[in-house]
């Protein structure tokens, strides 16, 4: 694990992401049956519709939109859009499942030189039922290399 700087918050890991849905039922089905998340108990004191799921060390909280018809439609698969990424064991299996399910996707490859070795990372991007971008990759092929620390005064918050 990488060390955090003395000024950073004392975080330990990602707990969950929250996604606003047109239909919690439809999104629950997608995340449960297609991505393998498991529904878990949600606090009964919530006075709004939603569902909690967990797997792969991360939670997903689905929240029912108050205006489902007013949610924007996303059709373009843009790898530079907001997304969550999952590491996988077999890109071929994932791609076949996307094809079988009729889910449109975009394939990308990132190539990098690392100490004289050419490293390739394959990526598959697709949308959940509400247009939220999901990436499946073999990103563990890339080493995580910390950059040198910068003094606080030289950091540019606008970048």
C-alpha positions as CSV (number, residue, x, y, z in Angstrom):
1,X,0.0,0.0,0.0
2,X,1.2,3.5,-0.7
3,X,1.8,5.9,2.1
4,X,-0.2,9.1,2.3
5,X,1.4,12.5,3.0
6,X,1.1,14.0,6.5
7,X,-1.4,16.6,5.3
8,X,-3.9,14.0,3.8
9,X,-7.0,12.7,5.5
10,X,-6.4,9.4,7.3
11,X,-8.4,7.3,4.8
12,X,-8.3,3.5,4.6
13,X,-10.2,2.5,1.5
14,X,-13.1,3.1,-0.8
15,X,-16.4,2.2,0.9
16,X,-19.1,2.8,-1.7
17,X,-20.3,4.8,-4.6
18,X,-23.9,6.1,-4.9
19,X,-25.7,6.1,-8.2
20,X,-29.0,7.9,-8.9
21,X,-31.3,5.6,-10.9
22,X,-34.4,5.9,-13.1
23,X,-35.4,2.5,-11.8
24,X,-33.8,1.0,-8.7
25,X,-35.3,-2.4,-9.6
26,X,-33.8,-2.4,-13.1
27,X,-30.4,-1.2,-11.9
28,X,-30.5,-3.7,-9.0
29,X,-31.0,-6.5,-11.5
30,X,-28.1,-5.3,-13.7
31,X,-25.6,-4.9,-10.8
32,X,-26.7,-8.2,-9.2
33,X,-27.0,-10.5,-12.2
34,X,-24.6,-9.0,-14.7
35,X,-21.8,-7.7,-12.4
36,X,-22.2,-10.1,-9.5
37,X,-23.0,-7.7,-6.7
38,X,-24.9,-9.0,-3.7
39,X,-27.8,-7.1,-2.2
40,X,-27.2,-6.2,1.5
41,X,-29.3,-4.8,4.3
42,X,-30.0,-1.0,4.1
43,X,-30.9,1.0,7.1
44,X,-34.7,0.9,7.6
45,X,-34.8,4.6,8.7
46,X,-34.3,5.8,5.2
47,X,-37.5,7.4,3.8
48,X,-36.5,7.0,0.2
49,X,-36.3,4.1,-2.3
50,X,-33.0,2.5,-2.9
51,X,-30.9,-0.6,-2.6
52,X,-27.4,-1.4,-1.3
53,X,-25.1,-3.9,-2.9
54,X,-21.6,-5.2,-2.0
55,X,-18.9,-7.3,-3.6
56,X,-15.2,-7.0,-4.7
57,X,-14.5,-4.9,-1.6
58,X,-16.8,-2.0,-2.6
59,X,-20.4,-1.1,-2.0
60,X,-22.8,0.4,-4.5
61,X,-25.8,2.4,-3.2
62,X,-28.6,2.7,-5.7
63,X,-30.9,5.7,-5.1
64,X,-34.2,6.2,-6.8
65,X,-34.3,9.5,-8.8
66,X,-37.0,11.9,-7.7
67,X,-37.4,12.8,-11.4
68,X,-36.6,9.7,-13.5
69,X,-37.9,11.2,-16.7
70,X,-35.7,14.2,-16.3
71,X,-32.5,12.3,-16.1
72,X,-30.2,12.8,-19.1
73,X,-29.9,10.0,-21.6
74,X,-26.3,9.0,-22.2
75,X,-25.7,7.0,-25.4
76,X,-22.1,7.9,-26.4
77,X,-19.6,5.6,-24.7
78,X,-16.8,8.0,-23.8
79,X,-13.8,6.6,-21.8
80,X,-13.1,10.1,-20.5
81,X,-16.5,10.3,-18.8
82,X,-17.1,9.6,-15.1
83,X,-16.8,5.9,-14.5
84,X,-15.9,3.1,-12.1
85,X,-13.4,0.5,-13.1
86,X,-13.2,-3.1,-12.1
87,X,-10.2,-5.4,-12.6
88,X,-11.1,-8.8,-14.2
89,X,-9.5,-12.2,-14.7
90,X,-10.4,-12.6,-18.3
91,X,-11.1,-9.8,-20.8
92,X,-12.3,-12.4,-23.4
93,X,-15.0,-13.7,-21.0
94,X,-16.2,-10.2,-20.2
95,X,-16.3,-9.2,-23.9
96,X,-18.3,-12.4,-24.7
97,X,-20.8,-11.7,-21.9
98,X,-21.3,-8.1,-23.1
99,X,-21.9,-9.5,-26.7
100,X,-24.3,-12.2,-25.4
101,X,-26.2,-9.6,-23.4
102,X,-26.4,-7.2,-26.4
103,X,-24.7,-4.4,-24.3
104,X,-22.9,-1.9,-26.5
105,X,-19.3,-1.4,-25.5
106,X,-16.0,0.2,-26.6
107,X,-12.7,-1.5,-26.5
108,X,-9.5,0.4,-25.8
109,X,-5.9,-0.5,-25.3
110,X,-3.2,1.5,-23.4
111,X,0.4,0.7,-24.1
112,X,3.3,1.7,-21.9
113,X,7.0,1.1,-21.7
114,X,8.2,0.0,-18.3
115,X,11.9,-0.6,-17.9
116,X,12.3,-1.8,-21.5
117,X,9.2,-4.0,-21.3
118,X,6.1,-3.2,-23.3
119,X,3.0,-3.3,-21.1
120,X,-0.6,-3.5,-22.5
121,X,-3.8,-2.8,-20.6
122,X,-7.1,-3.8,-22.2
123,X,-10.2,-1.9,-21.4
124,X,-13.9,-2.4,-22.1
125,X,-16.3,0.5,-21.5
126,X,-20.1,0.3,-21.3
127,X,-23.1,1.9,-19.6
128,X,-25.3,0.6,-16.8
129,X,-29.1,1.0,-17.4
130,X,-28.9,4.7,-16.4
131,X,-25.9,5.7,-18.6
132,X,-23.2,5.5,-15.8
133,X,-20.0,4.4,-17.4
134,X,-18.3,1.1,-16.3
135,X,-14.8,0.0,-17.2
136,X,-13.6,-3.5,-17.0
137,X,-9.8,-3.8,-17.4
138,X,-6.6,-5.7,-16.7
139,X,-5.1,-2.5,-15.2
140,X,-3.0,-4.6,-12.7
141,X,-0.6,-5.0,-15.6
142,X,0.6,-1.4,-14.9
143,X,2.8,-0.7,-11.9
144,X,1.7,2.0,-9.5
145,X,4.6,4.4,-9.4
146,X,4.3,7.3,-6.9
147,X,5.4,10.7,-8.3
148,X,7.7,12.8,-6.2
149,X,6.0,14.8,-3.6
150,X,5.3,18.5,-4.4
151,X,5.4,21.3,-1.8
152,X,1.9,22.5,-1.0
153,X,2.5,26.0,-2.4
154,X,3.4,24.7,-5.8
155,X,0.3,22.6,-6.3
156,X,-2.2,23.9,-8.7
157,X,-5.8,23.3,-7.4
158,X,-7.2,24.2,-10.8
159,X,-5.7,21.2,-12.6
